[in-house]
Amino acid sequence: MATRPSEGELPIGGAGLGVDEYLEFLRKEYLADYIRRGGASVKVAVVGDDRVAKRFHAGLTAAATAEGYLFAAVDAASVRVHLVDQVFFAVARQVDWHALAVRAVRAAYDQAAFPVPDAAVLGGAPGRTAPGPSEVLTVASVAASYDVNPRELYRSVRRQLEQALLGDAGLASHFRLAMLRLCQAELGAGDVDVAERDAVLGWLQGERVPLQALRSALIYGRIGRHNAGALLASLSRWLPTVGAAGLVIGLDLTRLAVGRRPPVEERHGVYYSKATVLDAYEVVRQLIDATDSLSSVLVAVVVPPELVTDEVRGLPAYSALQLRVADEVRDRRRTNPYAALVRLDVRLEAIP
């Protein structure tokens, strides 16, 4: 039987856990319980091998999907993670906003006592442009099936949508307005056309949408570092109301360890200066500090071992984050899976 790594090999995380062991722990204790009940958590996984990292990402994706969560992968190699608005845009581009709007509209019909058959649920590929209103969900179609006045039905359904969205003070105001417009577009009543719906989708995904195109949606500002955190929190809070268990974000910070850019012909994606590395740590620090106000979200941050000890580009260079994840009291022989930072031990994995 192999021995545990020595103390010197694990300066912060204590003894290591196996990838499968830790994924099962996250699934059972967090995804199936704590996060599902409205909790929020940020976990840092120190992964020392590329194959183990891929295994962790794949396992987390599968576990989150199986438990009914929306999963979004954010890689520092392709997303400027030192900017929280870019993190939000990366998540938003992986959300099937059309499917979520369909669920919200179906719930509104249910509340108005005009339930729509399950066949109305039309999913789609995340990140694509949403199709036109689902015919079976339009007010005209539902009114005809129940033989009621379409205008009266529209008033009832819109009232339910406004109560569910505009009445939720826990959602950011612009998020509430954006979701209301996307839901109204599904009703096919003509008050939200395709151009306005697409403008709202582009705004959510970080596209350069003219503000004039958003005026009819009562949205007068762009998403930036000042409000992206609130929108991310709103998304995770809103998801359980439309049938999802919550939000899981896989945040890979491996690229932060690259201190010197390769030759031009070998470069790909985003590279970070020391200043932007610290900004990225600040984004993670803010997420950790916000867990008391966040709901239904798990952020799994992956870092390579060198970022645990490197005093120039690693956690020691930003004590505000290091102090939040380092365990001052720990068992040298046994790790605590509930800790904020956990070392995933390669030796425990039978990797082909």
C-alpha positions in Angstrom: 0.0 0.0 0.0 1.4 3.4 -1.0 2.2 5.9 1.8 0.7 9.3 2.2 2.6 12.3 0.9 4.9 14.0 3.4 4.1 17.2 5.2 6.4 19.2 3.0 4.5 18.2 -0.1 1.3 19.6 1.3 1.9 23.0 2.7 -1.8 24.0 3.0 -4.1 21.2 2.2 -3.1 18.4 4.5 -3.3 14.8 3.3 -4.9 14.2 0.0 -8.3 12.9 -1.1 -9.0 10.8 -4.2 -10.8 12.5 -7.0 -13.7 10.1 -7.0 -13.8 10.2 -3.2 -14.1 14.0 -3.2 -16.6 14.1 -6.0 -18.8 11.7 -4.2 -18.5 13.8 -1.0 -19.4 17.0 -2.9 -22.4 15.2 -4.5 -23.7 13.8 -1.3 -23.0 16.6 1.2 -23.4 19.7 -1.0 -25.2 19.1 -4.3 -27.8 16.7 -2.9 -28.2 18.5 0.4 -26.7 21.8 1.4 -26.7 23.7 -2.0 -30.1 22.2 -2.9 -31.5 23.7 0.3 -30.3 27.2 -0.7 -26.7 27.1 0.6 -23.6 28.5 -1.1 -20.0 27.4 -1.0 -16.6 28.0 -2.7 -14.2 25.1 -2.7 -10.6 25.1 -3.9 -9.2 21.9 -5.3 -5.4 21.6 -5.7 -4.9 19.2 -8.6 -1.4 18.3 -9.6 -1.8 16.3 -12.7 -3.6 17.2 -16.0 -5.3 13.9 -16.2 -6.6 14.2 -12.7 -7.8 17.7 -13.5 -9.7 16.5 -16.5 -11.2 13.7 -14.4 -12.3 16.2 -11.7 -13.9 18.5 -14.3 -15.7 15.7 -16.0 -16.9 14.2 -12.7 -18.1 17.5 -11.4 -20.0 18.2 -14.7 -21.6 14.8 -14.5 -22.5 15.1 -10.8 -24.0 18.6 -11.2 -26.0 17.6 -14.3 -27.3 14.4 -12.6 -28.5 16.4 -9.6 -30.3 18.8 -11.8 -28.0 21.8 -11.6 -27.0 24.2 -14.3 -23.3 23.7 -14.8 -20.9 26.3 -16.3 -17.2 25.8 -17.0 -15.0 28.9 -16.7 -11.4 28.5 -17.8 -8.9 31.2 -17.1 -7.1 30.2 -20.3 -10.1 31.5 -22.4 -11.9 33.9 -20.0 -10.5 37.0 -18.3 -11.3 35.7 -14.8 -9.8 38.8 -13.2 -12.9 40.6 -14.3 -16.1 39.5 -12.6 -18.2 40.7 -15.4 -16.3 38.4 -17.8 -17.0 35.5 -15.5 -20.7 36.3 -15.5 -20.7 36.6 -19.3 -18.9 33.2 -19.6 -21.6 31.6 -17.4 -24.5 33.4 -19.2 -23.3 32.1 -22.6 -23.8 28.6 -21.3 -27.3 29.2 -20.1 -30.3 28.1 -22.2 -32.3 31.3 -21.4 -35.1 30.2 -23.7 -35.7 26.9 -21.8 -35.7 28.8 -18.5 -38.2 31.4 -19.8 -40.4 28.5 -21.0 -40.4 27.0 -17.5 -41.2 30.3 -15.9 -44.1 30.9 -18.4 -45.5 27.4 -17.8 -45.4 28.1 -14.0 -47.3 31.3 -14.6 -50.0 29.5 -16.6 -50.2 27.0 -13.7 -50.6 29.8 -11.2 -53.3 31.4 -13.3 -55.2 28.0 -13.4 -54.5 27.4 -17.1 -51.8 24.7 -17.1 -50.0 23.9 -20.4 -49.2 20.3 -21.3 -45.6 19.1 -20.7 -45.1 19.0 -24.5 -44.7 22.8 -24.4 -41.3 22.4 -22.7 -38.8 23.0 -25.5 -35.1 22.9 -24.6 -32.2 23.9 -26.7 -28.5 24.1 -26.9 -26.9 26.4 -24.4 -25.6 29.6 -25.8 -27.6 29.5 -29.0 -30.0 32.2 -30.2 -33.4 31.5 -28.9 -36.2 30.5 -31.3 -39.5 32.3 -31.7 -42.3 31.8 -29.1 -43.3 28.2 -28.7 -46.6 28.0 -30.5 -48.3 25.9 -27.7 -47.2 28.5 -25.1 -48.6 31.6 -26.9 -51.6 33.3 -25.3 -53.6 32.7 -28.5 -53.0 29.0 -28.4 -53.7 28.5 -24.7 -56.8 30.7 -24.9 -58.1 28.7 -27.8 -57.6 25.4 -26.0 -59.5 26.7 -23.0 -62.0 28.7 -25.0 -61.3 31.9 -23.0 -60.7 35.5 -24.0 -57.0 35.9 -25.0 -56.7 39.5 -23.6 -58.0 38.4 -20.3 -55.7 35.4 -20.2 -52.8 37.6 -21.1 -53.5 39.9 -18.2 -53.7 37.0 -15.8 -50.5 35.4 -16.9 -48.6 38.6 -17.1 -49.7 39.4 -13.5 -48.3 36.1 -12.3 -45.0 36.7 -14.1 -44.7 40.2 -12.6 -45.5 38.9 -9.1 -42.9 36.1 -9.5 -40.1 38.3 -10.9 -40.7 42.0 -10.1 -41.9 41.0 -6.6 -38.7 39.2 -5.7 -36.6 41.8 -4.0 -33.7 39.3 -3.8 -33.1 39.6 -7.5 -31.2 42.5 -9.0 -33.6 45.0 -10.7 -32.1 44.7 -14.1 -32.1 40.9 -13.9 -35.8 41.0 -13.0 -36.6 43.2 -16.0 -34.5 41.1 -18.4 -36.2 37.8 -17.3 -39.7 39.4 -17.5 -39.0 40.5 -21.1 -37.7 37.0 -22.1 -40.8 35.5 -20.5 -43.2 37.9 -22.2 -41.5 37.1 -25.6 -42.7 33.5 -25.1 -46.4 34.7 -24.7 -46.4 35.9 -28.3 -48.7 38.9 -27.5 -46.6 41.3 -29.5 -45.4 43.6 -26.6 -41.9 42.1 -26.8 -40.7 41.5 -30.4 -37.8 39.4 -31.6 -35.4 42.4 -31.8 -36.0 43.3 -28.1 -35.6 39.7 -27.0 -32.4 39.3 -28.9 -31.1 42.6 -27.4 -31.8 41.4 -23.9 -30.0 38.1 -24.6 -27.0 39.9 -26.1 -26.9 42.2 -23.0 -26.8 39.2 -20.7 -24.0 37.5 -22.7 -21.8 40.6 -23.0 -22.4 41.6 -26.5 -22.1 45.2 -27.6 -25.8 45.9 -27.7 -26.8 49.5 -28.3 -28.4 50.9 -25.2 -31.2 52.3 -27.3 -32.3 48.8 -28.2 -32.7 48.1 -24.4 -34.8 51.1 -23.5 -38.1 49.4 -24.1 -36.9 46.8 -21.6 -36.2 49.6 -19.1 -32.5 48.6 -19.0 -30.3 51.7 -19.2 -26.8 50.4 -18.3 -24.4 47.8 -19.3 -23.2 44.9 -17.2 -19.8 45.7 -15.7 -17.7 45.0 -12.6 -20.0 47.1 -10.5 -23.1 44.9 -11.0 -22.0 41.6 -12.5 -21.8 40.0 -9.0 -25.4 40.9 -8.3 -26.5 39.4 -11.6 -24.6 36.2 -10.9 -26.2 36.0 -7.5 -29.6 36.6 -9.1 -29.2 33.8 -11.6 -28.4 31.3 -8.9 -31.3 32.5 -6.8 -33.7 32.4 -9.7 -32.8 28.9 -11.0 -34.6 26.9 -8.3 -37.8 28.8 -9.0 -37.8 27.5 -12.6 -37.0 23.9 -11.9 -33.2 23.7 -11.6 -31.5 22.8 -8.4 -29.1 25.7 -8.6 -25.8 26.7 -10.2 -22.5 25.0 -10.2 -19.4 26.8 -11.6 -16.2 25.0 -12.4 -13.5 27.7 -12.3 -10.1 26.6 -13.6 -7.3 28.9 -12.6 -4.4 26.8 -14.0 -3.4 29.5 -16.5 -2.5 31.9 -13.7 0.6 29.8 -13.0 2.1 30.8 -16.4 4.5 33.6 -15.6 6.1 34.0 -18.9 4.2 34.1 -22.2 5.4 31.5 -24.8 6.5 32.6 -28.3 3.9 34.4 -30.3 3.3 31.5 -32.6 2.6 29.2 -29.6 0.3 31.6 -27.7 -3.4 30.8 -27.3 -6.0 32.4 -25.0 -5.4 34.7 -22.1 -2.2 35.3 -20.1 -1.9 37.2 -16.8 0.4 39.7 -15.3 1.1 39.6 -11.6 -1.4 42.4 -11.2 -4.2 40.6 -13.0 -3.4 37.4 -11.1 -4.1 39.3 -7.9 -7.3 40.7 -9.4 -8.4 37.1 -10.1 -7.7 36.1 -6.5 -9.8 39.1 -5.5 -12.7 37.8 -7.5 -12.5 34.4 -5.7 -12.1 36.2 -2.4 -15.3 38.2 -3.1 -17.2 35.1 -3.9 -16.1 33.5 -0.6 -17.1 36.5 1.4 -20.5 36.6 -0.4 -21.5 33.1 0.4 -23.7 34.3 3.3 -25.8 36.2 0.9 -25.6 33.9 -2.1 -27.9 31.0 -2.5 -28.0 27.7 -4.5 -24.5 27.9 -5.9 -21.3 25.9 -5.7 -18.1 27.3 -7.1 -15.3 24.7 -7.5 -12.0 26.4 -8.1 -9.1 24.3 -9.5 -5.5 25.4 -9.0 -2.2 23.6 -9.7 0.2 22.9 -6.7 2.6 25.7 -7.6 -0.1 28.3 -6.9 -0.3 27.0 -3.3 3.3 27.9 -2.6 4.5 30.4 -5.2 5.1 33.7 -3.3 5.0 35.7 -6.6 2.0 34.4 -8.4 0.5 32.0 -5.9 -1.9 32.3 -2.9 0.9 33.6 -0.6 1.0 36.7 -2.8 -2.6 37.6 -1.8 -3.0 36.9 1.9 -6.6 38.0 1.8 -7.5 34.9 -0.1 -4.9 32.6 1.4 -6.1 33.2 4.9 -9.6 32.3 3.8 -8.6 28.9 2.5 -5.6 27.8 4.6 -6.2 25.4 7.5 -4.2 26.5 10.5 -5.1 23.4 12.5 -5.2 20.1 10.6 -4.4 16.4 10.9 -1.2 15.5 9.0 -2.6 12.0 8.2 -6.1 12.9 7.3 -7.7 15.6 5.3 -11.0 17.4 6.1 -13.2 17.3 3.0 -15.3 20.1 4.4 -12.3 22.5 4.3 -12.2 25.3 1.8 -9.0 24.0 0.2 -8.5 20.3 -0.5 -5.6 18.5 -2.1 -6.6 15.8 -4.6 -4.1 13.1 -4.2 -2.9 11.6 -7.5 -1.7 8.4 -5.9 -5.2 7.3 -4.9 -6.4 7.3 -8.6 -6.0 4.4 -10.9 -5.7 6.5 -14.0 -5.2 4.8 -17.3 
